[in-house]
Amino acid sequence: MQDNGRAFERCLQCPAGSSPDASSGACVPPSGPLRTAASDLAYVLTALNAKGAGIPTSTATQAVIQGVREPSGSSRAYTVPQSLPLTTWQGPAARACMDAGGRAACNSLANLCVLQMYSGEAAACQMYDELVTAAAGSSARRGSSAASPRPATGPLPWLYYVPGTLYLSAEDVDLQVSMSASAAPLAFVLSAYDINGTWLGMHNWTLQFQVCGARIEEAAKWTRFGVNYASSCSIDLSGLLAQLDISSNGPRFYDPYLLQ
């Protein structure tokens, strides 16, 4: 990137077990061939496909973006043959997750799956399925009908809920609510992650997703138990991007939690 004649480069952290090599501009392992994002991806796909995963290699860095749904209900899909987030992070994250079980790397791979709306056709989601099955068994796999609703997935984040109604009978929820207008609002927190899997801490959920704006007396209505709240508007994309936190490497990901 250049600005007023000055050149800037983004620094990326090398995966565990490798070190930066200034001459090649890449991460180099202690021994063996030079590692790149593409070679890391090929390494993982070869290993998983050898076990019968059947993940297509030719479209592994392809992203399919679903367009905004039109009033007619149709939605156009756009295909990006070489998605920058996938070509940059997918290979190193998948390899570090598979070989070393690094939590940040496994988080990053899951983030790339989420970035593609959990698509079963996305290579990141398919690699996650294979790795989480190896770590936790079939009870953690997408669409599993196993009895356990909370499989232990090791270093991989928990992406999929087991189909069923076991959650409705959970007895470990210690929360009292009231329809009274004077009752305390529900409290939510967000666990934030960078796209590379780095955990950014817990944050109170306030106005992070209130992109339409709202009057003060209405902005917190959605935190009241038993209150329906809907907000819609037309927004300018450039204005929305201007509100984003640019201190991270790219998109941020949030896991919401309800405080008891």
RAVEN-V519309 format. One line per field, one symbol per residue. phi: phi as a letter, one per 30 degrees, with the letter a starting at -180 (. if undefined). Layout:
phi: ???
This chain:
phi: .bbhiccbbddcdddejbbdcddcibdcdeajddcbddddddddddddddcjdiddddcdcdcccdddddedjdbdccccebdeedddcddedddddddcidddddddddddddechhddcddddddeeddddddbiddcdeidcddddbddciddddcccdekbdddcdccccbcbbdddcddddccbcccbdddjddcjcbddbcecdddiadedcdceddcdicdbbbbacbcdddddddddcdcdlecbbcdbcdc
